[in-house]
Structure formats: structure tokens, C-alpha cells
Amino acid sequence: MKYIKTCYDFPMNICVTGASKGLGRELCKELLKAGHSVWGVARSRAAEFCGSESPGELNRFHYTQCDVADSVSIGRWMQEMQQAKFHPDVIILNAAIQHNDLGSTFDAAAAAETINVNLAGSLHCISAFLPQLQARKHGQIIAITSTIKWRPSRRSAGYAASKAGLSMAMRSLRLKYGTKALRFREVCFGPLQTSMWEGKQSLLIPSPDKAAARVASFLTGNRDTLCYPFLSTWLLRLSHWLPDSLFTAISNHLLLK
């Protein structure tokens, strides 16, 4: 399916979930800097995380305390946007948690909570937003996934399952509802220097602000999927023929402390 590159090349209304820290916080800052209006949501009460000192940017920033795993909380967020007459053009599904559920024994409750936020929470948001995007006949829903969807994790079965599930859900939604103007897209990240990363610092592991800048430029592009950073994600895809145990041993040696 071919898209027109300039169809979203104008200031947009953009929602960002998981906006209070890490990549989500940097996304808000980057999108405001690019001239867009942003509505951030997170479970945190803090609304001063945007970091902008520009009055013009702050006037284009809104915030709602919202737990995406709670459909009632999402409903309150939707009502606030309706009252403010904020009609989103783009929804970036970034909210995610990671519990290390693979310890001496499997912690099913921790895995379920991870899946409930990362996967079910994203699907709740899609269900809430899709009718109005369909009525307006344009918009983008962008899911933030991870290269862990291609490889298992020794730390978190729930996190790997949630990102793999979200990626497949976006493909299914694109197949059923996608058009030239209504798009279901995915940004697949390798490791980033956020609080979730517990490994070594490396040139292969970019900072959240660089990742956010790449997402901002992706908004007006033609592709349905972005893998970033290119080198690490490309190498990982090439390694598909390696057994999981060998790949994990190699990557742990190179990347973990």
C-alpha cells in the first residue's frame, strides 16, 4: 500500500501514552518543538515533566492522569479531550512496564500485569479512538514495540509476550481497517538508554531524545514499520538462524554489565 508522504505534513494533534518519563517524555518535548499540539497521559500525577520553557509550547501541551489498563480511566481522558475540542490526528501507544517475572520460579501475576498494561492497555486505547478516526476518515495509531518480539527474554516472559502480541495486533488492525488515510503503524526499538535498560552503555544503544526525534520524522513517512536503531535491529533480524540460547549468550556478553 502506497501513501502520500505529505498527507500529514502539517501541525497535528498528537496523543502520547506513558508520557511522564523516558521515551514518552522525550516524545512530548520533540513533538512540541516540531510545532504539534500534544496530549500526554500517564499514571503519574506530575504534569510538569514536559521540560519546555517556551510559553508557546506549553500552550500546546495538555495532560491527563490516566491508567491505560483501566477502561474507565480512558473514558475520563476521552471526555477531557472532547471538552477541550482536541481531536487527535495521531495516537502513539508508548505506555509500558516491565516486571522481571522469570526468577527462581515464574511469577504469573507479574507477567499478567505487564501484559495488562502493555498489550491490553494499548488495545483499550485503540478501541476508544478508532470510531472517531473512522468517522473522520483519517488518522494514525502508532504502537511502540521492541525487538524482544523476535527473541525471548530470560528476565520477563510477560514483556516479550506483550510486545509480540501488540505487533501482531497492529498488523491485524492494518489488514482489516487500514486505508491510505487511516494508518496502523509500528515503531520497533532495540535497547534504549531508559530506566528499563540494565546493560552497558554503547553506541548501539541510543538515548531517548534521539529515538524521539526519529519517531517525529516517521510521522510523515510512507512506511508502516520503523526499526530503530538501524544497525542493531538489522543485525538482530539477520541472526534469526541462531538458536535462542546461543543468541542470548552472545548478546549478554556484548551488552550486559
N, C-alpha and C positions, 0 to 999 in steps of 0.2 A: 504494500500500500504506500503510495507516494503522497507526501504532504508538502504544502507550500511553506517555505521557510519563514516568510514574513507574516504569516497569519496571526502570530502572537507578538509581533514586534512593536509593542506599544505598552504604556504603563498598565499594569494589571492589578487586580485584587487577588492576593495570594494568602492561603491559609497554611500554616506550618504547625504540625503537631510535635510534641516533645520539644518545645521551643525554649525551655529555660536554661539549657546548658549544652555544651559540646557542639555537635554539628548543627542542631536546631537553632541554637543561639546565634551561631555564625551565619546561618542561612537568613535569619531575620535581618541581621546587620547588612549582609550583602545585597539582599533584595531591596531594602530601603535605600541603600546607596545607589542602586540602579534606577530608582525612581518609582518603584512599585509601592502599593499600599499593602500592608501585611497585618494579618490577624494571627497572633500566636496563641497556642494553648499548651498547657502543661498542668501537672498535678500540683506544682508549687504555687504558693500564694504570691511569690515575688513577681512584680511586674516591671522592675527596674533593670532587668537583665539585658535589655537591648543594647546598651552601651553607646547609643548615639548622643552626640552633643548638639546636633542640628535641630532647631525647632521645627523646621520643615519636615524632617524625617520623623520626628516624634509625633507630629500631627497626623502622619500616615500610619501610625502604629497603634494597634488595638491588642488587648489581651483578655483572655478568659481562663480562669482556673477550671480545668476540665480533666476528668479521667476518661480516656477513650475506651476503657474496658467497661464503662458504665453507660448504657444507652440513655438513661435519664439525664446524666451529666451532659452527654452530647446534645440532647434535646434542648437543655438550657442554653448551651452555646449557640445553637441554631437560632433560638429566639432572640438572643442578643444581637446577632448579625442582622436578622430581619428588622429589628427595631432601629438599628443604625443604618439600614439600607445598604449594607455591604453585601454585594453579590459576587461571590468568588469566581474567578476565572480558572484558578489553579489550586488544587489541594495537594500538599506534599505530606505524605504519610511517613513521618520520621520517628514518631514515638516508639521507644523500645527499651526493654530492660533485659538483663542477663543474669540469671542465677546459676551458680555452679552446682548443678543437680547431680553430677556424677562423682560422688565421694566414695566412702567405704561401702556405701550402698546407694541405690538410686532413690532420689528424693522426688517422688511423683508430684507432690504438692507444689514444690518449687518449679518444676517443669511446667505444670499446668498454669501457674501464674504467669510465667514467661509467655506461653502460647496465648493466654487470655489477653495480654496487653499487645503483644507484637502482631499477632495474626487476627484474633477475634476483634480486637480494638480497631484495627485497620478496616476490617470488613464492616463493622458497625458504622464507621465514618463513611465508607463508600455507600452503604445503604441509605444513609441520611442525605448525602449530597447528590446522588445520582439522579433522582427525579427532577430536581431543578436544573441540573445540567442538561438533561434530556429535553426539558421544556424549552430551554434557551438554545438548544441545538449547537452548543459549543462548550469547550472547557477541557481541562486536563486533570487527571488524577495520576500522581506520581508516587510510586512506592519506593522507599529506601530499603534495599535488601543488602545482602552480603555474599561474598564468595563462599561463606560457610554453607550456602545452599548446595554447593558442589562437593563438599568434603565434610565428613563427620567431625565432631569435636570430642576431645577427651574430657572436657570440662562441663559441657552443657548440651544434653540431648534436646532440651526444650528450645533453646535458642536456634540450634541448627534446624529443627523441625519447623519452627515458626517462620524462618526466613525462606526455607524451601517452599513451604505452603503458600506464603504471600506471593512469591514469584509465580507459582503456578496459577494462583487465583487471578493475578493480573493478566496472564496470558488467556485465561478462560474468559474474563470480562472483555478483553480486547476482541476476542473471537466473536462474542455474542453481540456486544453493543458498540464496538469501535467504528468510527467513521473518520472522514478527513478532518472533521471539526471537533469530534468528541474522542479524546485520546486517553488510552490507559498505558502508562509508561513506567519504566523501572530504571532506577539507578543502583547498580550493584557495586558496592565498595569492597575493596580489600581493607586490611587493617588501617585505621586512622589513629592519630595521637589524641585519643579521648580517654575518659576515665575507664572505659571498657577494655582498653588495650593494656595488657600486663607485660608486654615483651620489651625488647630492646628498641632504642631509637635508631632509625635507619632512613636512608634516602628513599627507600621503597615505601616508607610509611609517612604520608604527608600530614600536614597539620589540618585541623578542621576548617580554617579560613580558606585554604587553597581548595579543599573539597567543596566548600560552599560556593566559591567563585565558579567552579566547573559546573555545578548544578544550575546556577543562574544562567550561564551561557547555553546550557542544554535546553532550557525552556523554549527557545526559538528555533531549535534544530529539527531535523527530519526524522531522526532515528527513534525507534520505540524503546531501545535499551542503551544505557551508557554503562560501561565498565571502567572504573577508575580506582587507582591509577593504572594507566595502560600497561606498563611493564609487568607489574606484579600480577595483575589479573590475567594478562596474556600468558605468562609463564605457568600460572596455575591451570589454565584451561589446557595447555599443552601437556600437562602432567597427568592427564586423566587415565593413562595406561598404568601408572604406578599403583600398587596395592595401597590401601588406606594406611596400613601400619607403617610402611616404608615412607610414604609421603609425610606422615605426621612426625616420624623420627627426624627426617631431614629438615623440615620446616621448624621444628622445635629447636634443633641445633643452631639454625641460622638466625632465628628471630627471638626466641625466648631468652630471658635473662638467666 
